[in-house]
Each structure stands twice: as C-alpha cells, then as structure tokens.
Amino acid sequence: MVIKTATRIKQAKKLKGNSEKDFFIFGDSNTQGFWDSKGGWATRLKQYFDEWMAISPKFPKHGFYYMVYPLGITDDTTKKILERFEFEAGKRMAWGTTEEIFIFQIGKNDTAFLNIGESEKNIEEIIKRAKRFSNRIFFLEVAPVNERFTRPVAWDKKCFYDNKKITRFNKMLNKVAIKNGAKVIHIFEAWRKIDYKKMLADGVHPNDKGHEYIFRKVKDFLLKIF
C-alpha cells in the first residue's frame, strides 16, 4: 500500500499526545503471519506506519515516529508469552520520550491446551507486568474457527479448537481486561456477522483476506485513540 506524503503529514498532525511510540505486538502463529503472502496483519501494520515515515526528509519535523515490533511465535499461549514478553520488549525499548504500547493476540492455543482458570491468571499477570512499562495495553479477542477443520486439526490429531471454548475465553478476557484497566479490540462477533470462513486458510489461521481484515480493524482502532 502506498500513502502519499501529503496524506501522511495530514494524518500525522491529527495524532493525539506523544507522537513517538513503540508498538509491541505479542501473539501466536496468527501474529507471526501464517498463511499471509504479505507477512501477516502485524507486519502489514508495521509497513503501514513505516510508509508514513519513509519518503520525505521534511516529514520528521512533524514529530511523528511509530515503531512496530511484530513478536508472534507459533504455538504460543498466555503462559509462554508471560515467560518472554518482558525480556523481548525490554531489549527493544527506546527509553526517553517514546510511549510504549502493548498489543496481545493470544488465547486460541489456550483454548486447546490450557484450562480457563490458568489462562485468566496468566492474563492478569501479563497486564500487571506490562503496567510496569505502560498503561497502554490492548488485547485482541480470539477469532472464530471453522470447526469442520478443527475437531481435530489436520496437523495434530490431539489438538481441537471449537467456538464454544473461544466464546468462553473471550468473555473471560473482556472481564479481566475491564477489571485491570486494559482494552479489548473486538473481533469475534464482527467475524461472525460476515462470511468469515472464507477468510481462513485452514480453519484456524487467517488467509490474505483475513489478515487484511484484522490489520484494518487494529489500524482503525489505534488511529481513533492516538
């Protein structure tokens, strides 16, 4: 996608507050970008903001600096992210005037491998630790799956994903987020209202259209609040 310099400058002037921001996007294979020819929704978001900064040497005078770090790893759960996110974010932080923002896309693997009580405790701890760096903490809801291909999945006969468990997880996620001062980007019901199965590559992971949808959903959400 190509954004004209004049458009970038116009949009940058509308940004609220500190315009030097680091976005740390933690998640699983969906965040990593599986089955997207452009690297995944998080990489698309990085490209979008990179294009805002890249062309004109005059552009930095407008005080706009967004750095996006896609940090997805396949098979990650809330437990695995809890083990790594402080170290990985800390190594990338630009201390000083830069505002840190955490975005977590986690939970789908929790519904297959962890009990919901453990997931809830992990999310509470993730928020607690993230607040050491920033109060800007966001979670994406888990998107629905196509159960025709996920009970079990083709690559692991012991791995099952189903929408009842995902619904239960999302309900818990919203409750914990509200309780602890984090925000949730709502995905599940938005996908249910459209023919979401056409946006899945294998019943679990988004295809190009699915990643594009998530990218636009997250991008629009962020531009409204920053």
Sequence and secondary structure as in RCSB ss.txt:
>XXXX:A:sequence
MVIKTATRIKQAKKLKGNSEKDFFIFGDSNTQGFWDSKGGWATRLKQYFDEWMAISPKFPKHGFYYMVYPLGITD
DTTKKILERFEFEAGKRMAWGTTEEIFIFQIGKNDTAFLNIGESEKNIEEIIKRAKRFSNRIFFLEVAPVNERFT
RPVAWDKKCFYDNKKITRFNKMLNKVAIKNGAKVIHIFEAWRKIDYKKMLADGVHPNDKGHEYIFRKVKDFLLKI
F
>XXXX:A:secstr
    HHHHHHHHHT  S  EEEEEEEESHHHHTTT TTS HHHHHHHHHHHHHHS TTGGGG  EEEEEEEE TT
  HHHHHHHHHHHHHTT  TTT EEEEEEE  HHHHHHS HHHHHHHHHHHHHHHTTT S EEEE      GGGT
SSBTTBTT    HHHHHHHHHHHHHHHHHHT EEE  HHHHHTTTGGGGBSSSSSB HHHHHHHHHHHHHHHHHH
 
